[in-house]
């Protein structure tokens, strides 16, 4: 069964450094997402991306964050200057949709996440 | 009041038991409901989704939605040790334009099925 893949599985970085988290969504999916889960807390929405632009973002997704789909397969999350409180699991998700009324019926499929540790 | 409330557990049951997991929500805009299973250090794995009130069955799993009470449930029949995981409810408004489907998650219920 096709799956969302994320790399690396674990990233350790120093405060103030830039990190890029990478995701390969399921190939026929059109909508892409980043969520995060701080240890012991619930999964939180960061951003959604469709048709090469951000469609919605949360208040967490400030100017330090950016997303990009640089080619036909990868979807990246960049954190420009990491802070200690950015330490979390970051999950990429995707869903299919062909537009029209059916586009909101498809559920999200998640990757296994990247554990980001900021020291 | 939190948008989505879920008892964190832990919930411990013997093998073969029927498990009932529940979430309540306050936002009446939520129309689309999902249950995910999350094993330790893994991503959420979709179990079931529905946007109708009533029951939806898939194998040993039954999802139940009561929109009038803003209450959803997941029942697991004949529970197995391999069902031991954290179960997350998630929900969103129905979005008629592309790009939506922002999910709001519960905190998750930790389930342990013992031999």
Interface residues (C-beta under 8 A of the other chain):
Chain A: X4 X6 X30 X31 X35 X41 X42 X43 X44 X45 X48 X49 X50 X51 X55 X56 X58 X91 X95 X97 X99 X101 X103 X104 X105 X107 X108 X109 X110 X111 X112 X113 X115
Chain B: X32 X34 X36 X41 X42 X43 X44 X45 X46 X49 X51 X88 X90 X94 X95 X96 X97 X98 X99 X100 X101 X102 X103 X104 X105 X106 X107 X108
